[in-house]
Amino acid sequence: MRIRIIQLGKDKDSWLKEAIFEYTKRLKPYCKLDIVQLSDVSIKHAGNADLVIKKEGQAVLSRIEAEDYVVLLDEKGETKSSLEFSRYLTNISIGKRIVFVIGGVYGSSDELKASADACLSLSRLTFTHRISRLILIEQIYRAMMIINGRQYHIE
């Protein structure tokens, strides 16, 4: 399985970098994971949310290929249990790279939303973008354990 995560901004906190590195290491036997960190343009264009959304959307779209299956993470997206998520990954990965997009602080552009194949929410709770990255990668790892019959997820 090939998975790409596109995120805006860098992982600045050492604890976050360490946690993401740990899950990335654990995932190596199960899937090819590629994390793309794009510049956070909200700092450069603070106060102009429309411009930030547009620029971020263009940057993300430039890193997506036509055959990719794009999953946009958004608070209004569909929620899934861990078991449902593992089945979902299995179904959408056939012949395609799965690209998860974590939008910016102001949300995602209409163009990016229109190009996404699916829209998922990690929870009904609200998380920071940095925490969302960690939750997503942990859930990908959990899904790989479920798919491979490993004892990480307890029903």
N, C-alpha and C positions, 0 to 999 in steps of 0.2 A: 504494500500500500504506500502511495506517495502522498505526503501531506505538506502543505506550505501554510505558514501563519504569517500574515502581513499585519504589522502593527506600526502605529505612529509613535515616535519617541523612543528613547532608549531606556533600558532597565538600569536605573541609576543606583538603586539600593543594592548593597552587597548581598543581603539576605535573599533578595528576590533573584538576583543573578545566580546565586548558589542553588536555590530551589529549582529554577528553570533548567540549569545545567544538569542537576541530578535526574530530573525526569527525561531530559533529552538523552542522557546516557542510558537510562533504563529502556528507552524506546528503540534504540539502535537495532536490536535483534528482530523487531517486529514491524518496523516501517521506516521509510526514508522521510525524515522530517527536516524541513528547511524553514528557518525563521528569517523573515525579511524585516528589518527595522528601517522605517522611513523617517525623514526629518520631521520634527514637530513644528509645523509652520504657524501654529497658534501663538508661539512666542514672538515671532517676527511680525505678525499681523494682528497683534492683540487689539481687541475692540472691534474688529471687522469680521464677525462670525461668518457672513456670507462668502467672503473672499477665502477665508480659511477652509470652509467646507468644500468650496470649488477646487482649490489647489490640492487639498488632501485627496479628494476624489480622483483628480487627474493623476496624481502620483500613484495611487493604488491601482487604478486601471492600467497604467503603463507596465505594471508587474504581473498582469494576468494574461494568460494565453487563451486563445479561442476555445480550445478543447478542455480547459479547466472547468471543474464543478465548483462554483463560488458560493460559499456560505457566509453571509453577512451576520455578524453578531450585533443584535440590537435589542433594546429592552422591550420592544413591541413584538419580537419574534416568537415563534413557537417554542414551547419548552418540552423537554424530553427527560425521561428517567435515564439512568446510566445504562440499563439494559436496552432501552429503546435507542439510545444514542449509538451503542455498539452495533446494533442491527442496521441502523441508518448508515453508519460508515461503511459497513460491508456492502450494502446495496448501492451506494453512490460511487464507490471506488472502482467499479469494474471499468477498466480501460481509461480511467481519468485520474488526474491529479486533483485532490481535494484542496481547495484554497479557503482558509478561514480568514476573514477580514475583521479586525477589531477597529472600529471607527475612531474618530477623534473626539475631543472633548465637546465639540459643538454638534456632533452627530455625523451623518453620512449624506453625501450629495444625492440628489434625485437620480442622477446618471448612474452612480454606483449602485443604488438600490434597484434600479431597473435592470442592471446587468447581472445582479445576483440570481443564482438559481434557487436559493432558499434563504430564509431569514430565521435565525434561531436566537433564543434568549438563554443565557446561562442560569437565570433564576428570576423570580419576580422581585427579588431584592436588588438594590442598586449597588454596584461595585465600582471602585476606581478602575481605570484602564490597566494600571499595573497589576492589580489583583486579578482582573479578568484574564490576563495573560497566563497567570499561574493556574487559575481554575481551569481554563481551557486545556492547557497541556496536561494537567493531572487527569482530566476527564478523557482525553485521548489515550493516555496511558491505561486508565481503568478499562476503557473500551477494548484496547489491545489484549489485556489480560482476560476479559470476558470472551473475546473472539477465540483466543488460544487456549481456553479452558484452564487458565491459571488461577491459583487461589489468592486473589487480591480483593476481589469483589464478593461480598457475602449477600445473598438474597434475603 
